Amino acid sequence: YFSAQEGILFFYHIKGLQYEMKICADILQPISSLIFSPDYTVLLLVTDQGIVYTYKPAHSGEAVKLLDACSSCFLAADFLTPGNKYCVSVTISGEVQVWFLEDGTFLSKLNLDIEV
């Protein structure tokens, strides 16, 4: 999987010297990082604007907006392991937040009292 500044998620199937490219999702915002769940069933797409989308490769559907942390100076997100039920995010101000991946429900937060 690969993304470019245009906000498009690409899949490249490479076999030997041949490859096939497929467009999986277009979220119309620059994607800053892609993070796979530990079991590789869910892909988090994190944008520069602080929005997190989920994409399930096995379902080949659209990317679904999980959370929008724009108002809190969102910095990064990752899966909270073990498993892939929860997502953890951090803001520039040092607030660590836990989200339920199924529907983006905010569950908990911890303030580190330091700028990240």
C-alpha positions in Angstrom: 0.0 0.0 0.0 1.2 3.5 -0.9 -0.2 7.0 -0.6 0.7 10.3 -2.2 0.1 13.9 -1.3 -3.1 13.9 -3.2 -4.8 11.7 -0.6 -5.1 8.6 -2.8 -4.4 5.1 -1.3 -2.8 2.8 -3.9 -2.3 -0.9 -3.8 0.6 -2.4 -5.8 0.5 -6.1 -6.4 4.1 -7.1 -7.4 5.0 -10.4 -8.8 8.5 -10.8 -10.3 9.1 -8.0 -12.7 5.3 -7.4 -13.2 3.1 -5.2 -11.1 -0.6 -4.2 -11.0 -1.7 -0.9 -9.5 -5.2 -0.4 -8.0 -6.7 2.8 -6.5 -8.3 1.7 -3.2 -9.5 5.0 -1.7 -9.5 8.7 -2.3 -9.9 10.8 0.8 -9.0 14.2 -0.9 -6.5 15.1 1.9 -2.8 14.5 2.1 -2.1 11.3 4.0 0.8 11.6 6.5 1.0 8.0 7.5 -0.4 4.5 7.0 -0.4 2.1 9.9 -1.5 -1.6 9.8 -3.2 -3.3 12.7 -1.1 -6.1 14.2 -3.2 -8.7 12.4 -3.1 -6.7 9.1 -6.9 -6.6 8.8 -7.3 -2.8 9.2 -5.2 0.1 7.9 -5.3 3.5 9.6 -4.9 6.5 7.2 -3.8 9.5 9.1 -4.1 12.9 7.4 -2.1 16.1 7.9 -5.4 17.8 9.1 -5.8 15.4 12.0 -8.4 13.1 10.6 -8.1 9.3 10.9 -9.7 6.9 8.5 -9.9 3.1 8.6 -9.6 1.0 5.5 -10.2 -2.8 5.5 -8.2 -4.4 2.6 -10.2 -7.6 2.6 -13.5 -5.7 2.1 -12.1 -3.4 -0.6 -14.5 -0.7 0.4 -14.1 3.0 0.9 -12.0 4.5 3.7 -14.3 5.3 6.7 -13.7 8.4 8.8 -13.0 7.2 12.3 -12.2 10.4 14.1 -11.5 14.1 13.5 -9.1 15.6 15.9 -8.5 18.8 14.1 -9.5 21.0 17.0 -6.9 19.4 19.3 -3.7 19.8 17.2 -3.6 16.1 16.4 -0.1 14.7 15.8 -0.2 10.9 15.3 -2.2 7.7 15.8 -1.5 4.0 16.1 -3.2 0.8 17.2 -3.4 0.0 20.9 -2.2 -3.6 21.1 -2.7 -6.4 21.6 -5.6 -6.7 19.1 -7.0 -4.1 16.9 -10.1 -2.8 18.7 -8.6 0.4 20.0 -6.7 3.3 18.5 -4.5 5.7 20.5 -3.7 9.3 19.3 -1.6 12.1 20.7 -1.9 15.8 20.4 0.9 18.4 20.2 0.0 19.5 23.7 0.7 16.1 25.1 -2.8 14.6 25.4 -3.0 10.9 24.7 -6.4 9.7 23.7 -7.9 6.2 23.3 -10.7 5.6 20.7 -12.8 2.5 19.9 -12.1 1.6 16.3 -15.5 0.2 15.5 -17.3 3.6 15.6 -14.7 6.2 16.7 -16.1 6.5 20.3 -13.8 8.5 22.6 -12.9 6.3 25.6 -10.2 7.9 27.7 -7.4 10.5 27.8 -4.2 11.1 29.7 -2.5 14.5 29.8 1.3 14.1 29.8 1.8 17.8 30.8 4.5 18.2 28.2 4.5 19.3 24.5 5.1 16.4 22.1 
